[in-house]
Amino acid sequence: MPHAVRCDICGKLLSSSTLKSHKRLAHAKTVVVVASEEDAIPKIVRIYETLSTEKKKEVLATLANMDFDPA
Ligand SMILES: [Zn+2]
């Protein structure tokens, strides 16, 4: 039976069955390898979805302040 456990990294309450994948996705130390820009978007979204509301806001604020070269 899965039980509720707290992630020791972010303190989020999770099911014991999802803790492993949560840690892998939300706290991955390695750079995510993407084959193409098209491949990158779903991966970014998947990682984003694992974040807490507070961290999601942080990501959006970071992206909003990010400079990019107009094509
Ligand atoms: Zn966590």
N, CA, C, O and the ligand as a Tripos MOL2 file, in Angstrom:
@<TRIPOS>MOLECULE
protein
  285   283    72     0     0
PROTEIN
NO_CHARGES

@<TRIPOS>ATOM
      1 N           0.8500   -1.2150    0.0000 N.3       1 MET1
      2 CA          0.0000    0.0000    0.0000 C.3       1 MET1
      3 C           0.8790    1.2560    0.0000 C.2       1 MET1
      4 O           1.7360    1.4140    0.8690 O.2       1 MET1
      5 N           0.6670    2.1360   -0.9640 N.am      2 PRO2
      6 CA          1.4350    3.3950   -0.9290 C.3       2 PRO2
      7 C           0.9660    4.2640    0.2360 C.2       2 PRO2
      8 O          -0.2220    4.3050    0.5570 O.2       2 PRO2
      9 N           1.8950    4.9440    0.8490 N.am      3 HIS3
     10 CA          1.5320    5.8220    1.9520 C.3       3 HIS3
     11 C           2.1160    7.2030    1.6940 C.2       3 HIS3
     12 O           3.0050    7.3670    0.8580 O.2       3 HIS3
     13 N           1.6110    8.1870    2.4130 N.am      4 ALA4
     14 CA          2.0680    9.5580    2.2150 C.3       4 ALA4
     15 C           3.4470    9.7500    2.8300 C.2       4 ALA4
     16 O           3.6900    9.4010    3.9850 O.2       4 ALA4
     17 N           4.3330   10.3100    2.0340 N.am      5 VAL5
     18 CA          5.6770   10.5940    2.5210 C.3       5 VAL5
     19 C           6.0380   12.0110    2.1130 C.2       5 VAL5
     20 O           5.5150   12.5440    1.1340 O.2       5 VAL5
     21 N           6.9290   12.6070    2.8660 N.am      6 ARG6
     22 CA          7.3440   13.9600    2.5690 C.3       6 ARG6
     23 C           8.6940   13.9200    1.8490 C.2       6 ARG6
     24 O           9.6250   13.2390    2.2790 O.2       6 ARG6
     25 N           8.7780   14.6640    0.7470 N.am      7 CYS7
     26 CA         10.0420   14.7480    0.0270 C.3       7 CYS7
     27 C          11.0470   15.4940    0.9010 C.2       7 CYS7
     28 O          10.7720   16.5950    1.3780 O.2       7 CYS7
     29 N          12.2090   14.8840    1.1030 N.am      8 ASP8
     30 CA         13.1950   15.5140    1.9870 C.3       8 ASP8
     31 C          13.9030   16.6920    1.3210 C.2       8 ASP8
     32 O          14.6700   17.3990    1.9740 O.2       8 ASP8
     33 N          13.6570   16.9080    0.0380 N.am      9 ILE9
     34 CA         14.2940   18.0210   -0.6640 C.3       9 ILE9
     35 C          13.3930   19.2580   -0.6800 C.2       9 ILE9
     36 O          13.8370   20.3520   -0.3320 O.2       9 ILE9
     37 N          12.1230   19.0880   -1.0870 N.am     10 CYS10
     38 CA         11.2390   20.2560   -1.1980 C.3      10 CYS10
     39 C          10.1280   20.2620   -0.1670 C.2      10 CYS10
     40 O           9.4030   21.2500   -0.0510 O.2      10 CYS10
     41 N           9.9760   19.1610    0.5990 N.am     11 GLY11
     42 CA          8.9680   19.1270    1.6460 C.3      11 GLY11
     43 C           7.5610   18.8470    1.1580 C.2      11 GLY11
     44 O           6.6060   18.9050    1.9330 O.2      11 GLY11
     45 N           7.4280   18.5430   -0.1300 N.am     12 LYS12
     46 CA          6.1250   18.2620   -0.7170 C.3      12 LYS12
     47 C           5.6130   16.9130   -0.2370 C.2      12 LYS12
     48 O           6.3890   15.9660   -0.1050 O.2      12 LYS12
     49 N           4.3100   16.8160    0.0270 N.am     13 LEU13
     50 CA          3.7160   15.5610    0.4760 C.3      13 LEU13
     51 C           3.3380   14.7230   -0.7460 C.2      13 LEU13
     52 O           2.5830   15.1710   -1.6090 O.2      13 LEU13
     53 N           3.8690   13.5100   -0.8060 N.am     14 LEU14
     54 CA          3.6600   12.6620   -1.9740 C.3      14 LEU14
     55 C           3.3240   11.2490   -1.5610 C.2      14 LEU14
     56 O           3.5120   10.8570   -0.4090 O.2      14 LEU14
     57 N           2.8240   10.4890   -2.5190 N.am     15 SER15
     58 CA          2.6340    9.0600   -2.2950 C.3      15 SER15
     59 C           4.0000    8.3830   -2.3740 C.2      15 SER15
     60 O           4.8560    8.7870   -3.1610 O.2      15 SER15
     61 N           4.1930    7.3660   -1.5660 N.am     16 SER16
     62 CA          5.4890    6.6820   -1.5550 C.3      16 SER16
     63 C           5.8060    6.0770   -2.9260 C.2      16 SER16
     64 O           6.9720    5.8780   -3.2650 O.2      16 SER16
     65 N           4.7710    5.7890   -3.7030 N.am     17 SER17
     66 CA          4.9980    5.2020   -5.0250 C.3      17 SER17
     67 C           5.4570    6.2390   -6.0440 C.2      17 SER17
     68 O           6.0520    5.8820   -7.0610 O.2      17 SER17
     69 N           5.1890    7.5150   -5.7840 N.am     18 THR18
     70 CA          5.5800    8.5470   -6.7480 C.3      18 THR18
     71 C           6.8030    9.3430   -6.2950 C.2      18 THR18
     72 O           7.3330   10.1590   -7.0500 O.2      18 THR18
     73 N           7.2490    9.1040   -5.0640 N.am     19 LEU19
     74 CA          8.3820    9.8770   -4.5310 C.3      19 LEU19
     75 C           9.6230    9.7270   -5.3940 C.2      19 LEU19
     76 O          10.3270   10.7020   -5.6590 O.2      19 LEU19
     77 N           9.8890    8.4960   -5.8340 N.am     20 LYS20
     78 CA         11.0960    8.2390   -6.6180 C.3      20 LYS20
     79 C          11.0840    9.0260   -7.9370 C.2      20 LYS20
     80 O          12.0710    9.6720   -8.2890 O.2      20 LYS20
     81 N           9.9670    8.9660   -8.6530 N.am     21 SER21
     82 CA          9.8950    9.6670   -9.9330 C.3      21 SER21
     83 C           9.8260   11.1750   -9.7080 C.2      21 SER21
     84 O          10.3380   11.9500  -10.5160 O.2      21 SER21
     85 N           9.1890   11.5920   -8.6040 N.am     22 HIS22
     86 CA          9.1560   13.0140   -8.2670 C.3      22 HIS22
     87 C          10.5660   13.5470   -8.0760 C.2      22 HIS22
     88 O          10.9210   14.5960   -8.6130 O.2      22 HIS22
     89 N          11.3580   12.8270   -7.3180 N.am     23 LYS23
     90 CA         12.7350   13.2650   -7.0670 C.3      23 LYS23
     91 C          13.5370   13.2990   -8.3610 C.2      23 LYS23
     92 O          14.3410   14.2020   -8.5900 O.2      23 LYS23
     93 N          13.3050   12.3080   -9.1890 N.am     24 ARG24
     94 CA         14.0350   12.2320  -10.4540 C.3      24 ARG24
     95 C          13.6520   13.4200  -11.3430 C.2      24 ARG24
     96 O          14.5140   14.0370  -11.9700 O.2      24 ARG24
     97 N          12.3570   13.7350  -11.3930 N.am     25 LEU25
     98 CA         11.8960   14.8070  -12.2720 C.3      25 LEU25
     99 C          12.1130   16.1870  -11.6810 C.2      25 LEU25
    100 O          12.5890   17.0930  -12.3660 O.2      25 LEU25
    101 N          11.7650   16.3500  -10.4150 N.am     26 ALA26
    102 CA         11.7870   17.6800   -9.8150 C.3      26 ALA26
    103 C          13.1720   18.0720   -9.3250 C.2      26 ALA26
    104 O          13.4980   19.2580   -9.2740 O.2      26 ALA26
    105 N          13.9830   17.0980   -8.9670 N.am     27 HIS27
    106 CA         15.2740   17.4240   -8.3750 C.3      27 HIS27
    107 C          16.4260   16.7780   -9.1200 C.2      27 HIS27
    108 O          17.4650   16.4690   -8.5360 O.2      27 HIS27
    109 N          16.2320   16.5770  -10.4130 N.am     28 ALA28
    110 CA         17.2770   15.9600  -11.2220 C.3      28 ALA28
    111 C          18.5210   16.8280  -11.2290 C.2      28 ALA28
    112 O          18.4580   18.0310  -11.4860 O.2      28 ALA28
    113 N          19.6380   16.2070  -10.9460 N.am     29 LYS29
    114 CA         20.9020   16.9420  -10.9230 C.3      29 LYS29
    115 C          21.4980   17.0210  -12.3210 C.2      29 LYS29
    116 O          22.2650   17.9300  -12.6380 O.2      29 LYS29
    117 N          21.1340   16.0610  -13.1400 N.am     30 THR30
    118 CA         21.6950   16.0040  -14.4820 C.3      30 THR30
    119 C          20.8940   16.8820  -15.4410 C.2      30 THR30
    120 O          19.6990   17.1120  -15.2520 O.2      30 THR30
    121 N          21.5710   17.3550  -16.4560 N.am     31 VAL31
    122 CA         20.9110   18.1670  -17.4720 C.3      31 VAL31
    123 C          20.0240   17.2590  -18.3160 C.2      31 VAL31
    124 O          20.4290   16.1650  -18.7090 O.2      31 VAL31
    125 N          18.8200   17.7250  -18.5850 N.am     32 VAL32
    126 CA         17.9040   16.9400  -19.4070 C.3      32 VAL32
    127 C          18.3870   16.9790  -20.8570 C.2      32 VAL32
    128 O          18.6090   18.0480  -21.4250 O.2      32 VAL32
    129 N          18.5420   15.8100  -21.4330 N.am     33 VAL33
    130 CA         19.0120   15.7240  -22.8180 C.3      33 VAL33
    131 C          17.8070   15.7420  -23.7510 C.2      33 VAL33
    132 O          16.8790   14.9440  -23.6160 O.2      33 VAL33
    133 N          17.8440   16.6560  -24.6850 N.am     34 VAL34
    134 CA         16.7450   16.7480  -25.6470 C.3      34 VAL34
    135 C          17.2930   16.5810  -27.0660 C.2      34 VAL34
    136 O          18.3820   17.0520  -27.3970 O.2      34 VAL34
    137 N          16.5050   15.8980  -27.8830 N.am     35 ALA35
    138 CA         16.9330   15.6170  -29.2530 C.3      35 ALA35
    139 C          16.6990   16.8240  -30.1590 C.2      35 ALA35
    140 O          17.4470   17.0480  -31.1100 O.2      35 ALA35
    141 N          15.6560   17.5980  -29.8580 N.am     36 SER36
    142 CA         15.3020   18.7360  -30.6980 C.3      36 SER36
    143 C          14.4900   19.7160  -29.8740 C.2      36 SER36
    144 O          14.1170   19.4150  -28.7400 O.2      36 SER36
    145 N          14.2160   20.8760  -30.4260 N.am     37 GLU37
    146 CA         13.3810   21.8640  -29.7350 C.3      37 GLU37
    147 C          11.9820   21.3050  -29.5060 C.2      37 GLU37
    148 O          11.3640   21.5600  -28.4720 O.2      37 GLU37
    149 N          11.4900   20.5410  -30.4780 N.am     38 GLU38
    150 CA         10.1520   19.9420  -30.3590 C.3      38 GLU38
    151 C          10.1150   18.9450  -29.2110 C.2      38 GLU38
    152 O           9.0930   18.7820  -28.5450 O.2      38 GLU38
    153 N          11.2500   18.2790  -28.9900 N.am     39 ASP39
    154 CA         11.3680   17.2880  -27.9300 C.3      39 ASP39
    155 C          11.5290   17.9800  -26.5720 C.2      39 ASP39
    156 O          11.1510   17.4290  -25.5380 O.2      39 ASP39
    157 N          12.0860   19.1770  -26.5860 N.am     40 ALA40
    158 CA         12.3680   19.8870  -25.3370 C.3      40 ALA40
    159 C          11.1020   20.3690  -24.6470 C.2      40 ALA40
    160 O          10.9990   20.3050  -23.4220 O.2      40 ALA40
    161 N          10.1400   20.8500  -25.4250 N.am     41 ILE41
    162 CA          8.9350   21.4560  -24.8380 C.3      41 ILE41
    163 C           8.1700   20.4930  -23.9300 C.2      41 ILE41
    164 O           7.9040   20.8390  -22.7790 O.2      41 ILE41
    165 N           7.8020   19.2800  -24.4090 N.am     42 PRO42
    166 CA          7.0860   18.3740  -23.4800 C.3      42 PRO42
    167 C           7.8930   18.0150  -22.2470 C.2      42 PRO42
    168 O           7.3240   17.8050  -21.1750 O.2      42 PRO42
    169 N           9.2150   17.9400  -22.3830 N.am     43 LYS43
    170 CA         10.0520   17.6170  -21.2300 C.3      43 LYS43
    171 C          10.0590   18.7630  -20.2180 C.2      43 LYS43
    172 O           9.9950   18.5430  -19.0080 O.2      43 LYS43
    173 N          10.1370   19.9820  -20.7340 N.am     44 ILE44
    174 CA         10.1000   21.1560  -19.8510 C.3      44 ILE44
    175 C           8.7570   21.2000  -19.1240 C.2      44 ILE44
    176 O           8.6940   21.4510  -17.9200 O.2      44 ILE44
    177 N           7.6900   20.9520  -19.8770 N.am     45 VAL45
    178 CA          6.3460   20.9860  -19.2900 C.3      45 VAL45
    179 C           6.2160   19.9130  -18.2110 C.2      45 VAL45
    180 O           5.6400   20.1620  -17.1520 O.2      45 VAL45
    181 N           6.7510   18.7180  -18.4810 N.am     46 ARG46
    182 CA          6.6540   17.6160  -17.5180 C.3      46 ARG46
    183 C           7.3780   17.9650  -16.2180 C.2      46 ARG46
    184 O           6.8840   17.6770  -15.1290 O.2      46 ARG46
    185 N           8.5470   18.5860  -16.3400 N.am     47 ILE47
    186 CA          9.2980   18.9830  -15.1560 C.3      47 ILE47
    187 C           8.5450   20.0960  -14.4260 C.2      47 ILE47
    188 O           8.4310   20.0820  -13.2000 O.2      47 ILE47
    189 N           8.0410   21.0480  -15.1860 N.am     48 TYR48
    190 CA          7.2930   22.1770  -14.6230 C.3      48 TYR48
    191 C           6.1020   21.6870  -13.8030 C.2      48 TYR48
    192 O           5.8120   22.2200  -12.7320 O.2      48 TYR48
    193 N           5.4140   20.6620  -14.3200 N.am     49 GLU49
    194 CA          4.2230   20.1380  -13.6500 C.3      49 GLU49
    195 C           4.5320   19.5270  -12.2820 C.2      49 GLU49
    196 O           3.6460   19.4300  -11.4330 O.2      49 GLU49
    197 N           5.7660   19.1200  -12.0700 N.am     50 THR50
    198 CA          6.1240   18.4970  -10.7970 C.3      50 THR50
    199 C           6.4300   19.5440   -9.7240 C.2      50 THR50
    200 O           6.5690   19.2130   -8.5460 O.2      50 THR50
    201 N           6.5320   20.8060  -10.1380 N.am     51 LEU51
    202 CA          6.9150   21.8510   -9.1930 C.3      51 LEU51
    203 C           5.7520   22.2740   -8.3050 C.2      51 LEU51
    204 O           4.5870   22.0780   -8.6520 O.2      51 LEU51
    205 N           6.0780   22.8490   -7.1720 N.am     52 SER52
    206 CA          5.0690   23.4120   -6.2980 C.3      52 SER52
    207 C           4.5900   24.7270   -6.9020 C.2      52 SER52
    208 O           5.2670   25.3060   -7.7530 O.2      52 SER52
    209 N           3.4250   25.2000   -6.4650 N.am     53 THR53
    210 CA          2.8660   26.4470   -6.9860 C.3      53 THR53
    211 C           3.8660   27.5910   -6.8400 C.2      53 THR53
    212 O           4.0090   28.4250   -7.7340 O.2      53 THR53
    213 N           4.5430   27.6150   -5.7190 N.am     54 GLU54
    214 CA          5.5220   28.6670   -5.4580 C.3      54 GLU54
    215 C           6.6520   28.6380   -6.4950 C.2      54 GLU54
    216 O           7.0670   29.6770   -7.0090 O.2      54 GLU54
    217 N           7.1350   27.4410   -6.7850 N.am     55 LYS55
    218 CA          8.2380   27.2870   -7.7550 C.3      55 LYS55
    219 C           7.7610   27.5560   -9.1770 C.2      55 LYS55
    220 O           8.5200   28.0650  -10.0020 O.2      55 LYS55
    221 N           6.5010   27.2140   -9.4670 N.am     56 LYS56
    222 CA          5.9400   27.5090  -10.7920 C.3      56 LYS56
    223 C           5.9460   29.0140  -11.0260 C.2      56 LYS56
    224 O           6.2960   29.4790  -12.1110 O.2      56 LYS56
    225 N           5.5550   29.7740  -10.0020 N.am     57 LYS57
    226 CA          5.5560   31.2380  -10.0930 C.3      57 LYS57
    227 C           6.9700   31.7430  -10.3410 C.2      57 LYS57
    228 O           7.1890   32.6730  -11.1180 O.2      57 LYS57
    229 N           7.9270   31.1110   -9.6640 N.am     58 GLU58
    230 CA          9.3300   31.4930   -9.8080 C.3      58 GLU58
    231 C           9.8130   31.2570  -11.2410 C.2      58 GLU58
    232 O          10.5270   32.0820  -11.8110 O.2      58 GLU58
    233 N           9.4160   30.1250  -11.8080 N.am     59 VAL59
    234 CA          9.8030   29.7960  -13.1860 C.3      59 VAL59
    235 C           9.2100   30.8210  -14.1480 C.2      59 VAL59
    236 O           9.9060   31.3320  -15.0260 O.2      59 VAL59
    237 N           7.9260   31.1180  -13.9820 N.am     60 LEU60
    238 CA          7.2600   32.0680  -14.8740 C.3      60 LEU60
    239 C           7.8960   33.4450  -14.7760 C.2      60 LEU60
    240 O           8.0730   34.1230  -15.7880 O.2      60 LEU60
    241 N           8.2400   33.8610  -13.5610 N.am     61 ALA61
    242 CA          8.8740   35.1590  -13.3570 C.3      61 ALA61
    243 C          10.2530   35.1820  -14.0090 C.2      61 ALA61
    244 O          10.6500   36.1810  -14.6090 O.2      61 ALA61
    245 N          10.9770   34.0730  -13.8860 N.am     62 THR62
    246 CA         12.3050   33.9720  -14.4990 C.3      62 THR62
    247 C          12.2030   34.0470  -16.0160 C.2      62 THR62
    248 O          12.9790   34.7470  -16.6660 O.2      62 THR62
    249 N          11.2430   33.3230  -16.5720 N.am     63 LEU63
    250 CA         11.0650   33.3210  -18.0270 C.3      63 LEU63
    251 C          10.6400   34.7020  -18.5260 C.2      63 LEU63
    252 O          11.0800   35.1440  -19.5870 O.2      63 LEU63
    253 N           9.7930   35.3730  -17.7680 N.am     64 ALA64
    254 CA          9.3080   36.6930  -18.1650 C.3      64 ALA64
    255 C          10.4350   37.7130  -18.2030 C.2      64 ALA64
    256 O          10.3970   38.6630  -18.9860 O.2      64 ALA64
    257 N          11.4270   37.5140  -17.3640 N.am     65 ASN65
    258 CA         12.5450   38.4460  -17.3050 C.3      65 ASN65
    259 C          13.7020   38.0630  -18.2230 C.2      65 ASN65
    260 O          14.7050   38.7700  -18.3210 O.2      65 ASN65
    261 N          13.5320   36.9250  -18.8900 N.am     66 MET66
    262 CA         14.6140   36.4190  -19.7230 C.3      66 MET66
    263 C          14.6560   37.1360  -21.0760 C.2      66 MET66
    264 O          13.6390   37.3090  -21.7470 O.2      66 MET66
    265 N          15.8540   37.5390  -21.4430 N.am     67 ASP67
    266 CA         16.0210   38.1850  -22.7420 C.3      67 ASP67
    267 C          16.1420   37.1290  -23.8360 C.2      67 ASP67
    268 O          16.7150   36.0610  -23.6210 O.2      67 ASP67
    269 N          15.6100   37.4300  -24.9800 N.am     68 PHE68
    270 CA         15.8220   36.5330  -26.1130 C.3      68 PHE68
    271 C          16.0000   37.3680  -27.3670 C.2      68 PHE68
    272 O          15.4590   38.4670  -27.4940 O.2      68 PHE68
    273 N          16.7650   36.8190  -28.2770 N.am     69 ASP69
    274 CA         17.0150   37.5260  -29.5310 C.3      69 ASP69
    275 C          15.8210   37.3660  -30.4520 C.2      69 ASP69
    276 O          15.4060   36.2460  -30.7500 O.2      69 ASP69
    277 N          15.2650   38.4860  -30.9040 N.am     70 PRO70
    278 CA         14.1670   38.3410  -31.8560 C.3      70 PRO70
    279 C          14.6720   37.7350  -33.1660 C.2      70 PRO70
    280 O          15.7490   38.0850  -33.6500 O.2      70 PRO70
    281 N          13.9030   36.8500  -33.7150 N.am     71 ALA71
    282 CA         14.3330   36.1410  -34.9310 C.3      71 ALA71
    283 C          14.4150   37.0900  -36.1290 C.2      71 ALA71
    284 O          14.7590   36.6640  -37.2310 O.2      71 ALA71
    285 ZN         10.6810   17.1930   -3.8550 Zn       72 ZN72
@<TRIPOS>BOND
     1     1     2 1
     2     2     3 1
     3     3     4 2
     4     3     5 am
     5     5     6 1
     6     6     7 1
     7     7     8 2
     8     7     9 am
     9     9    10 1
    10    10    11 1
    11    11    12 2
    12    11    13 am
    13    13    14 1
    14    14    15 1
    15    15    16 2
    16    15    17 am
    17    17    18 1
    18    18    19 1
    19    19    20 2
    20    19    21 am
    21    21    22 1
    22    22    23 1
    23    23    24 2
    24    23    25 am
    25    25    26 1
    26    26    27 1
    27    27    28 2
    28    27    29 am
    29    29    30 1
    30    30    31 1
    31    31    32 2
    32    31    33 am
    33    33    34 1
    34    34    35 1
    35    35    36 2
    36    35    37 am
    37    37    38 1
    38    38    39 1
    39    39    40 2
    40    39    41 am
    41    41    42 1
    42    42    43 1
    43    43    44 2
    44    43    45 am
    45    45    46 1
    46    46    47 1
    47    47    48 2
    48    47    49 am
    49    49    50 1
    50    50    51 1
    51    51    52 2
    52    51    53 am
    53    53    54 1
    54    54    55 1
    55    55    56 2
    56    55    57 am
    57    57    58 1
    58    58    59 1
    59    59    60 2
    60    59    61 am
    61    61    62 1
    62    62    63 1
    63    63    64 2
    64    63    65 am
    65    65    66 1
    66    66    67 1
    67    67    68 2
    68    67    69 am
    69    69    70 1
    70    70    71 1
    71    71    72 2
    72    71    73 am
    73    73    74 1
    74    74    75 1
    75    75    76 2
    76    75    77 am
    77    77    78 1
    78    78    79 1
    79    79    80 2
    80    79    81 am
    81    81    82 1
    82    82    83 1
    83    83    84 2
    84    83    85 am
    85    85    86 1
    86    86    87 1
    87    87    88 2
    88    87    89 am
    89    89    90 1
    90    90    91 1
    91    91    92 2
    92    91    93 am
    93    93    94 1
    94    94    95 1
    95    95    96 2
    96    95    97 am
    97    97    98 1
    98    98    99 1
    99    99   100 2
   100    99   101 am
   101   101   102 1
   102   102   103 1
   103   103   104 2
   104   103   105 am
   105   105   106 1
   106   106   107 1
   107   107   108 2
   108   107   109 am
   109   109   110 1
   110   110   111 1
   111   111   112 2
   112   111   113 am
   113   113   114 1
   114   114   115 1
   115   115   116 2
   116   115   117 am
   117   117   118 1
   118   118   119 1
   119   119   120 2
   120   119   121 am
   121   121   122 1
   122   122   123 1
   123   123   124 2
   124   123   125 am
   125   125   126 1
   126   126   127 1
   127   127   128 2
   128   127   129 am
   129   129   130 1
   130   130   131 1
   131   131   132 2
   132   131   133 am
   133   133   134 1
   134   134   135 1
   135   135   136 2
   136   135   137 am
   137   137   138 1
   138   138   139 1
   139   139   140 2
   140   139   141 am
   141   141   142 1
   142   142   143 1
   143   143   144 2
   144   143   145 am
   145   145   146 1
   146   146   147 1
   147   147   148 2
   148   147   149 am
   149   149   150 1
   150   150   151 1
   151   151   152 2
   152   151   153 am
   153   153   154 1
   154   154   155 1
   155   155   156 2
   156   155   157 am
   157   157   158 1
   158   158   159 1
   159   159   160 2
   160   159   161 am
   161   161   162 1
   162   162   163 1
   163   163   164 2
   164   163   165 am
   165   165   166 1
   166   166   167 1
   167   167   168 2
   168   167   169 am
   169   169   170 1
   170   170   171 1
   171   171   172 2
   172   171   173 am
   173   173   174 1
   174   174   175 1
   175   175   176 2
   176   175   177 am
   177   177   178 1
   178   178   179 1
   179   179   180 2
   180   179   181 am
   181   181   182 1
   182   182   183 1
   183   183   184 2
   184   183   185 am
   185   185   186 1
   186   186   187 1
   187   187   188 2
   188   187   189 am
   189   189   190 1
   190   190   191 1
   191   191   192 2
   192   191   193 am
   193   193   194 1
   194   194   195 1
   195   195   196 2
   196   195   197 am
   197   197   198 1
   198   198   199 1
   199   199   200 2
   200   199   201 am
   201   201   202 1
   202   202   203 1
   203   203   204 2
   204   203   205 am
   205   205   206 1
   206   206   207 1
   207   207   208 2
   208   207   209 am
   209   209   210 1
   210   210   211 1
   211   211   212 2
   212   211   213 am
   213   213   214 1
   214   214   215 1
   215   215   216 2
   216   215   217 am
   217   217   218 1
   218   218   219 1
   219   219   220 2
   220   219   221 am
   221   221   222 1
   222   222   223 1
   223   223   224 2
   224   223   225 am
   225   225   226 1
   226   226   227 1
   227   227   228 2
   228   227   229 am
   229   229   230 1
   230   230   231 1
   231   231   232 2
   232   231   233 am
   233   233   234 1
   234   234   235 1
   235   235   236 2
   236   235   237 am
   237   237   238 1
   238   238   239 1
   239   239   240 2
   240   239   241 am
   241   241   242 1
   242   242   243 1
   243   243   244 2
   244   243   245 am
   245   245   246 1
   246   246   247 1
   247   247   248 2
   248   247   249 am
   249   249   250 1
   250   250   251 1
   251   251   252 2
   252   251   253 am
   253   253   254 1
   254   254   255 1
   255   255   256 2
   256   255   257 am
   257   257   258 1
   258   258   259 1
   259   259   260 2
   260   259   261 am
   261   261   262 1
   262   262   263 1
   263   263   264 2
   264   263   265 am
   265   265   266 1
   266   266   267 1
   267   267   268 2
   268   267   269 am
   269   269   270 1
   270   270   271 1
   271   271   272 2
   272   271   273 am
   273   273   274 1
   274   274   275 1
   275   275   276 2
   276   275   277 am
   277   277   278 1
   278   278   279 1
   279   279   280 2
   280   279   281 am
   281   281   282 1
   282   282   283 1
   283   283   284 2
@<TRIPOS>SUBSTRUCTURE
     1 MET1         2 RESIDUE 1 A MET
     2 PRO2         6 RESIDUE 1 A PRO
     3 HIS3        10 RESIDUE 1 A HIS
     4 ALA4        14 RESIDUE 1 A ALA
     5 VAL5        18 RESIDUE 1 A VAL
     6 ARG6        22 RESIDUE 1 A ARG
     7 CYS7        26 RESIDUE 1 A CYS
     8 ASP8        30 RESIDUE 1 A ASP
     9 ILE9        34 RESIDUE 1 A ILE
    10 CYS10       38 RESIDUE 1 A CYS
    11 GLY11       42 RESIDUE 1 A GLY
    12 LYS12       46 RESIDUE 1 A LYS
    13 LEU13       50 RESIDUE 1 A LEU
    14 LEU14       54 RESIDUE 1 A LEU
    15 SER15       58 RESIDUE 1 A SER
    16 SER16       62 RESIDUE 1 A SER
    17 SER17       66 RESIDUE 1 A SER
    18 THR18       70 RESIDUE 1 A THR
    19 LEU19       74 RESIDUE 1 A LEU
    20 LYS20       78 RESIDUE 1 A LYS
    21 SER21       82 RESIDUE 1 A SER
    22 HIS22       86 RESIDUE 1 A HIS
    23 LYS23       90 RESIDUE 1 A LYS
    24 ARG24       94 RESIDUE 1 A ARG
    25 LEU25       98 RESIDUE 1 A LEU
    26 ALA26      102 RESIDUE 1 A ALA
    27 HIS27      106 RESIDUE 1 A HIS
    28 ALA28      110 RESIDUE 1 A ALA
    29 LYS29      114 RESIDUE 1 A LYS
    30 THR30      118 RESIDUE 1 A THR
    31 VAL31      122 RESIDUE 1 A VAL
    32 VAL32      126 RESIDUE 1 A VAL
    33 VAL33      130 RESIDUE 1 A VAL
    34 VAL34      134 RESIDUE 1 A VAL
    35 ALA35      138 RESIDUE 1 A ALA
    36 SER36      142 RESIDUE 1 A SER
    37 GLU37      146 RESIDUE 1 A GLU
    38 GLU38      150 RESIDUE 1 A GLU
    39 ASP39      154 RESIDUE 1 A ASP
    40 ALA40      158 RESIDUE 1 A ALA
    41 ILE41      162 RESIDUE 1 A ILE
    42 PRO42      166 RESIDUE 1 A PRO
    43 LYS43      170 RESIDUE 1 A LYS
    44 ILE44      174 RESIDUE 1 A ILE
    45 VAL45      178 RESIDUE 1 A VAL
    46 ARG46      182 RESIDUE 1 A ARG
    47 ILE47      186 RESIDUE 1 A ILE
    48 TYR48      190 RESIDUE 1 A TYR
    49 GLU49      194 RESIDUE 1 A GLU
    50 THR50      198 RESIDUE 1 A THR
    51 LEU51      202 RESIDUE 1 A LEU
    52 SER52      206 RESIDUE 1 A SER
    53 THR53      210 RESIDUE 1 A THR
    54 GLU54      214 RESIDUE 1 A GLU
    55 LYS55      218 RESIDUE 1 A LYS
    56 LYS56      222 RESIDUE 1 A LYS
    57 LYS57      226 RESIDUE 1 A LYS
    58 GLU58      230 RESIDUE 1 A GLU
    59 VAL59      234 RESIDUE 1 A VAL
    60 LEU60      238 RESIDUE 1 A LEU
    61 ALA61      242 RESIDUE 1 A ALA
    62 THR62      246 RESIDUE 1 A THR
    63 LEU63      250 RESIDUE 1 A LEU
    64 ALA64      254 RESIDUE 1 A ALA
    65 ASN65      258 RESIDUE 1 A ASN
    66 MET66      262 RESIDUE 1 A MET
    67 ASP67      266 RESIDUE 1 A ASP
    68 PHE68      270 RESIDUE 1 A PHE
    69 ASP69      274 RESIDUE 1 A ASP
    70 PRO70      278 RESIDUE 1 A PRO
    71 ALA71      282 RESIDUE 1 A ALA
    72 ZN72       285 GROUP 0 **** ****
